[in-house]
């Protein structure tokens, strides 16, 4: 600071300090008002924009696990297709999820065509984000899968492309479904309530959590995540591109 300014009387400092303080307050008020208006405008604009047809996310967090971190089980009852299929689709679902039901009706049949041709392996994982009824249904579906009737049971729970209400996912209701598709009922009841089934269901749900699948449906096609019930063409195009790249 210049010497001639240092010699000024102390009582004169309150004037510029007060002016500066007032100016700072005014600037902060203006900035705050602009931010509020800008935020409201941005939220309004975002709300007016239609969600994209395809939502693709790629998580680069090094703490997040990759699907390749999980071992492939050749005897997994919830998997369908060759272990060495050129493309793998992991599906994270919930038996009370309406979008999962819609995807199962609209897109799953086409995916199973790729399974039948040996080009795709589907690994189904129930994450049970909707609670205990979903978890009970997941145990029942696993028990059905142990009798090689996973898809038949699955189709019954998502009949018509809509999920069942929680009261229709009770143990009694699920046993009725099992009887309808011709399962060995004693074995089904035993498997649905076994500790081994409970551990398998918990493991699959934990896999979804560790991979960041906090909403359903979430898909991982090889190493690429897709969130939401995307149109069938999205999966067909992605699979065809993968297959072409391997030729």
TORKEMAR-100819 format. One record per residue (C-alpha): x negated, y negated, z. Coordinates in steps of 0.2 Angstrom, whole numbers, always signed. Layout:
TORKEMAR-100819
PT / east / north / up
PT / X / Y / Z
...
***
This chain:
TORKEMAR-100819
PT / east / north / up
PT / +0 / +0 / +0
PT / -7 / -18 / -4
PT / -14 / -28 / +10
PT / -2 / -43 / +8
PT / +13 / -31 / +9
PT / +7 / -24 / +25
PT / +7 / -41 / +34
PT / +26 / -44 / +31
PT / +36 / -46 / +47
PT / +44 / -29 / +53
PT / +62 / -36 / +55
PT / +63 / -39 / +36
PT / +61 / -20 / +32
PT / +79 / -16 / +37
PT / +86 / -25 / +21
PT / +77 / -15 / +8
PT / +79 / +1 / +18
PT / +98 / -2 / +20
PT / +100 / -5 / +1
PT / +90 / +10 / -3
PT / +100 / +21 / +9
PT / +116 / +14 / +1
PT / +110 / +18 / -16
PT / +105 / +35 / -12
PT / +122 / +39 / -4
PT / +130 / +32 / -20
PT / +119 / +42 / -31
PT / +123 / +58 / -21
PT / +141 / +55 / -22
PT / +141 / +53 / -41
PT / +131 / +68 / -43
PT / +143 / +78 / -32
PT / +158 / +72 / -41
PT / +150 / +76 / -58
PT / +146 / +93 / -52
PT / +163 / +97 / -45
PT / +171 / +91 / -62
PT / +158 / +100 / -72
PT / +161 / +116 / -62
PT / +180 / +115 / -64
PT / +178 / +112 / -82
PT / +166 / +127 / -84
PT / +178 / +138 / -74
PT / +192 / +133 / -85
PT / +182 / +135 / -101
PT / +177 / +153 / -95
PT / +195 / +157 / -91
PT / +201 / +152 / -108
PT / +188 / +163 / -117
PT / +193 / +180 / -121
PT / +182 / +194 / -114
PT / +171 / +202 / -128
PT / +176 / +218 / -135
PT / +160 / +226 / -130
PT / +152 / +223 / -113
PT / +134 / +229 / -113
PT / +123 / +227 / -98
PT / +105 / +231 / -96
PT / +98 / +230 / -78
PT / +79 / +226 / -77
PT / +78 / +227 / -58
PT / +64 / +238 / -54
PT / +73 / +244 / -38
PT / +87 / +250 / -48
PT / +86 / +269 / -53
PT / +87 / +274 / -71
PT / +98 / +289 / -76
PT / +82 / +299 / -81
PT / +77 / +298 / -62
PT / +91 / +311 / -59
PT / +88 / +329 / -64
PT / +99 / +338 / -77
PT / +107 / +353 / -70
PT / +110 / +366 / -83
PT / +123 / +374 / -72
PT / +133 / +358 / -68
PT / +151 / +363 / -69
PT / +156 / +345 / -73
PT / +144 / +344 / -88
PT / +149 / +350 / -106
PT / +137 / +352 / -121
PT / +119 / +358 / -123
PT / +106 / +352 / -110
PT / +95 / +348 / -125
PT / +108 / +339 / -135
PT / +100 / +324 / -144
PT / +112 / +312 / -135
PT / +119 / +312 / -117
PT / +134 / +302 / -111
PT / +136 / +300 / -92
PT / +153 / +294 / -87
PT / +157 / +286 / -70
PT / +176 / +288 / -67
PT / +190 / +288 / -54
PT / +206 / +297 / -55
PT / +216 / +282 / -50
PT / +208 / +271 / -63
PT / +220 / +266 / -77
PT / +206 / +262 / -89
PT / +198 / +278 / -86
PT / +214 / +287 / -90
PT / +216 / +277 / -106
PT / +198 / +280 / -111
PT / +201 / +299 / -108
PT / +216 / +299 / -119
PT / +209 / +288 / -133
PT / +191 / +292 / -134
PT / +186 / +308 / -125
PT / +193 / +319 / -138
PT / +182 / +312 / -151
PT / +167 / +314 / -139
PT / +171 / +332 / -136
PT / +170 / +334 / -155
PT / +152 / +329 / -154
PT / +150 / +341 / -139
PT / +157 / +355 / -150
PT / +144 / +351 / -164
PT / +130 / +351 / -151
PT / +126 / +333 / -154
PT / +132 / +327 / -137
PT / +131 / +332 / -119
PT / +144 / +324 / -107
PT / +140 / +323 / -88
PT / +156 / +318 / -78
PT / +154 / +309 / -62
PT / +168 / +303 / -50
PT / +163 / +288 / -40
PT / +180 / +287 / -30
PT / +180 / +268 / -29
PT / +199 / +269 / -25
PT / +197 / +279 / -9
PT / +202 / +295 / -1
PT / +215 / +301 / -14
PT / +202 / +299 / -28
PT / +190 / +309 / -18
PT / +203 / +323 / -15
PT / +206 / +323 / -34
PT / +187 / +324 / -37
PT / +186 / +339 / -26
PT / +200 / +347 / -34
PT / +193 / +344 / -52
PT / +176 / +351 / -46
PT / +185 / +367 / -40
PT / +194 / +368 / -56
PT / +177 / +366 / -65
PT / +170 / +381 / -55
PT / +183 / +391 / -65
PT / +178 / +383 / -81
PT / +194 / +373 / -82
PT / +188 / +355 / -79
PT / +195 / +347 / -95
PT / +212 / +356 / -93
PT / +213 / +350 / -75
PT / +207 / +332 / -80
PT / +220 / +331 / -94
PT / +234 / +335 / -82
PT / +228 / +321 / -70
PT / +227 / +309 / -84
PT / +242 / +315 / -93
PT / +249 / +301 / -105
PT / +234 / +291 / -103
PT / +239 / +285 / -86
PT / +233 / +290 / -68
PT / +244 / +298 / -55
PT / +250 / +288 / -40
PT / +241 / +293 / -23
PT / +255 / +303 / -17
PT / +253 / +314 / -33
PT / +235 / +317 / -28
PT / +239 / +326 / -12
PT / +231 / +343 / -9
PT / +249 / +351 / -12
PT / +251 / +341 / -28
PT / +234 / +346 / -34
PT / +237 / +364 / -30
PT / +252 / +363 / -41
PT / +242 / +357 / -56
PT / +229 / +371 / -53
PT / +244 / +384 / -54
PT / +250 / +376 / -70
PT / +234 / +379 / -79
PT / +232 / +396 / -72
PT / +218 / +395 / -60
PT / +215 / +408 / -47
PT / +224 / +399 / -32
PT / +215 / +408 / -18
PT / +198 / +403 / -26
PT / +204 / +386 / -30
PT / +209 / +382 / -12
PT / +193 / +389 / -5
PT / +182 / +379 / -17
PT / +192 / +363 / -15
PT / +189 / +363 / +3
PT / +172 / +370 / +4
PT / +157 / +360 / +11
PT / +147 / +364 / -6
PT / +161 / +355 / -16
PT / +161 / +340 / -4
PT / +142 / +339 / -5
PT / +143 / +339 / -24
PT / +156 / +326 / -25
PT / +147 / +315 / -13
PT / +131 / +317 / -23
PT / +140 / +312 / -39
PT / +147 / +297 / -31
PT / +130 / +292 / -24
PT / +123 / +293 / -41
PT / +135 / +280 / -47
PT / +131 / +269 / -33
PT / +112 / +270 / -35
PT / +114 / +267 / -54
PT / +125 / +252 / -51
PT / +141 / +259 / -57
PT / +152 / +249 / -45
PT / +167 / +248 / -57
PT / +176 / +261 / -67
PT / +174 / +267 / -81
PT / +155 / +264 / -83
PT / +145 / +274 / -96
PT / +127 / +277 / -99
PT / +124 / +283 / -117
PT / +106 / +289 / -115
PT / +98 / +274 / -107
PT / +111 / +261 / -112
PT / +125 / +256 / -100
PT / +142 / +251 / -106
PT / +155 / +244 / -94
PT / +174 / +246 / -97
PT / +185 / +256 / -108
PT / +177 / +251 / -124
PT / +185 / +256 / -141
PT / +181 / +273 / -148
PT / +172 / +265 / -162
PT / +159 / +258 / -150
PT / +154 / +275 / -144
PT / +155 / +283 / -161
PT / +144 / +269 / -168
PT / +131 / +271 / -154
PT / +130 / +290 / -155
PT / +129 / +290 / -174
PT / +115 / +277 / -173
PT / +106 / +288 / -160
PT / +107 / +303 / -171
PT / +101 / +294 / -187
PT / +86 / +288 / -177
PT / +81 / +305 / -172
PT / +82 / +312 / -190
***
